[in-house]
Amino acid sequence: MLSHEDVRQHFNHHDPFARHLGIELLEVGPEHGVAVMPLDARHRNGMGHAHGGAIFALVDMTFATVSNAAGYYCVNAQSNISYLEPGRIGPLRGEARKIRSGRNLGTYEVRITDADGTLVAVATVTGFLTKHPIPAEEASGGGEA
């Protein structure tokens, strides 16, 4: 069985898109998790604020901090996101909490704030828990996905 630290390391090392955006999972747990993302030029839209796609990517990776904590891949089946304020100052911080989990489906809330503490977005994510375990031999790796 993988530890929460193994799961955290796995996603930090084996998700090339998240690495490209600079997203880092800080805390992985069955009830609460945290991820952060810098807010530099590659994350901004034409108005100079955090791009909605970058915010959504942070939502998805923050959802992973809780939904994958048991050591099995959980994939995003449905998301509902509300963009509340523009993200202006980085880094952006995502916090996820489990609302409910069943045998195959779970529901999670993700809140994104900027460095000023401004609530940028709130999302509700439904995840589908697969039967595929996160590989133990890759979890502490550092290799490419």
C-alpha positions, 0 to 999 in steps of 0.5 A: 500500500502506498503512503500519502507521500508516495502518491504525492511524489508520484504525481509531482514526478509523473505528470508532465502537464502539471510540471509544465505549469509548475503545479506542485502537490504539497499535501495528500490525504483522504480528507484534505489536500493542497496544491500550488501553482506559480502565476507567471506569464505562461499562466496569464490571459490577455488581460494579465490575470490568471487564465481560466484554463490554468486555474482549471488545471490547478483545480484538477491537480488539487482534486487529485490530492484527495481522490488518489490518496488511497493509492488508486487512480481516480479520474475526473468524471465531471466538474463544475467551476465558478470563477469568482475573481481574477487571480492577480498575485501568485502563487495560486493555492488550491485546497481540496476536501472530500464531500462524499465518497462511495465505491466508485464515485466521489465528490470533492470541493476545490477552492482556489485562492491567490497570494492575497487570499482572494477566492478566485474559484470554487469547483465541485468535482465528481471523480471515478475511482478506477481499479488501477493502483498507482505503481509503487515502483514509480511513486518515488521515481523522478523519471519522465511519464 
